[in-house]
Amino acid sequence: MNYLILVDVQNDFVDGALGTAEAQEMLPRLVEKVRQFEGTLLVTKDTHGADYMDTQEGRNLPVPHCIKGTEGWQLAPSLLALPAVRGAKVYEKPCFGSTALAADLAALNAKGGVDSVELVGLCTDICVVSNALLLKAAMPEVPVSVDATCCAGVTPEKHEAALNVMESCQVAVKR
């Protein structure tokens, strides 16, 4: 089975508190890719509570975002219905990478159920790279890839840097 991981394409990362022009620009390509993908879709959502500013992440990135239940926490409007339509499992994660996602896919892989994993989403240099490296570590023989045209970073420079790191760790980067 082939898996597509939709990483954190939430309002706060598209056009909200931490949104970027690059995220807004790549969104139509990402939506089309998700719609056309013929394997299993899995979704992650950055999920914080009202205590965000008291967490280590909040102290290091003092911009409240993706607070559960808020508009910024929701998937971008063009993707909002897709998890339900596609029967996608949604992983709410309190930090950059989802250990639950990696564990679930590793368990499926142990039964021979994972042929490939591709990641798309936001932000390339934080959550996409974190999840890609977790998945590669959990399943070193499974092809893991990232579609760079369906990702955006905090800045274009950090996006490129993250792509280079992933390539160094044998994550295939589709440019």
C-alpha positions in Angstrom: 0.0 0.0 0.0 1.1 3.5 -0.8 0.6 6.3 1.8 0.4 10.1 1.4 0.9 12.0 4.6 -0.7 15.5 4.6 1.3 17.4 7.2 -0.3 20.3 9.1 -2.0 22.1 6.2 -3.9 24.2 8.7 -5.2 27.8 8.4 -2.6 29.2 10.8 0.2 27.9 8.6 -1.4 28.9 5.3 -2.7 32.4 5.9 -3.0 32.8 9.7 -0.6 33.4 12.5 2.3 31.7 10.8 1.1 31.8 7.2 3.4 32.5 4.2 2.9 33.6 0.6 4.7 30.4 -0.4 2.2 28.2 1.5 -0.7 30.0 -0.2 0.9 29.7 -3.6 1.6 25.9 -3.4 -1.8 25.0 -1.9 -3.7 24.5 -5.2 -1.0 22.0 -6.3 -1.2 20.2 -3.0 -5.0 19.9 -3.1 -4.8 18.5 -6.6 -2.2 16.0 -5.6 -4.3 14.8 -2.6 -7.4 14.5 -4.8 -5.5 12.4 -7.4 -3.6 10.2 -5.0 -4.7 6.6 -5.3 -3.3 5.2 -2.0 -4.2 5.8 1.6 -4.3 9.4 2.9 -3.2 10.1 6.5 -3.3 13.6 8.0 -1.5 15.3 10.8 -2.7 18.4 12.7 -0.5 20.5 14.8 -2.5 20.7 18.0 -1.9 23.0 21.0 -3.9 23.9 24.1 -4.5 27.2 25.8 -1.3 26.6 27.8 0.8 26.9 24.6 2.8 29.9 25.8 3.8 27.8 28.9 5.3 25.0 26.8 8.9 24.8 25.5 7.7 25.4 22.0 5.7 28.4 23.1 8.7 29.9 24.9 10.9 29.3 21.7 8.2 30.3 19.2 6.0 32.8 21.1 3.2 32.9 18.5 0.1 31.1 19.6 -1.1 28.9 16.7 -3.1 25.8 16.0 -5.0 26.0 19.3 -7.4 23.1 19.3 -10.9 24.2 18.3 -9.9 27.5 16.8 -10.2 28.5 13.1 -6.5 28.5 12.8 -6.4 24.8 13.9 -8.7 23.7 11.1 -7.4 22.4 7.8 -7.4 24.8 5.0 -10.9 25.2 3.5 -10.0 23.5 0.2 -8.9 20.4 2.2 -11.4 20.4 5.1 -13.7 17.7 3.7 -11.0 15.5 2.2 -10.1 13.4 5.3 -13.8 12.4 5.8 -14.3 11.8 2.1 -11.1 9.7 1.8 -11.6 8.0 5.2 -8.2 9.4 6.4 -7.0 8.9 9.9 -6.1 12.3 11.5 -3.2 12.5 14.0 -3.3 15.4 16.4 0.2 16.0 17.5 1.5 18.3 20.2 5.0 18.6 18.7 6.7 18.6 15.4 6.7 14.9 14.6 4.0 12.3 15.2 5.4 9.3 17.0 1.9 7.7 16.8 1.9 8.1 13.0 5.4 6.5 12.8 4.4 3.7 15.2 1.2 2.9 13.2 3.0 2.8 9.9 5.9 0.7 11.3 3.4 -1.8 12.7 1.7 -2.0 9.3 5.1 -2.3 7.6 6.0 -5.2 9.9 3.0 -7.0 8.4 4.1 -6.1 4.8 1.6 -3.4 4.4 3.7 -0.3 3.4 5.1 0.0 -0.1 5.9 3.7 0.0 5.3 6.9 2.0 5.1 10.4 0.5 4.8 13.6 2.5 3.4 17.0 1.5 2.5 20.0 3.6 3.8 22.6 6.1 6.3 23.6 7.2 9.0 21.9 5.3 11.7 22.9 7.8 9.8 21.9 10.9 7.0 19.4 10.8 7.6 17.9 7.3 11.3 17.1 8.0 10.5 15.9 11.5 7.9 13.4 10.3 10.0 12.3 7.3 13.0 11.5 9.5 10.8 9.7 12.1 9.3 7.6 9.3 12.6 6.8 7.7 14.1 5.8 11.1 11.0 3.6 11.9 11.0 2.0 8.4 14.6 2.2 6.9 13.8 0.0 3.9 10.5 1.7 2.9 10.9 4.4 0.2 10.0 7.7 1.9 9.7 10.8 -0.3 8.7 14.4 -0.1 7.1 16.4 -2.9 8.9 19.7 -2.7 6.3 21.4 -5.0 3.6 20.6 -2.4 5.5 21.9 0.6 6.5 25.3 1.9 8.8 26.4 4.7 9.0 29.2 7.1 11.2 30.9 4.5 12.2 29.7 1.0 15.8 29.3 2.3 14.7 27.1 5.2 12.5 25.1 2.8 15.6 24.4 0.7 17.8 23.6 3.7 15.2 21.1 4.9 15.0 19.4 1.5 18.8 19.1 1.5 18.8 17.5 5.0 16.1 15.0 3.9 18.1 14.1 0.8 21.1 13.5 3.0 19.0 11.1 5.1 17.9 9.2 2.0 14.4 10.7 1.8 13.7 11.1 -2.0 12.9 14.7 -2.8 10.6 15.3 -5.8 11.3 18.8 -7.1 
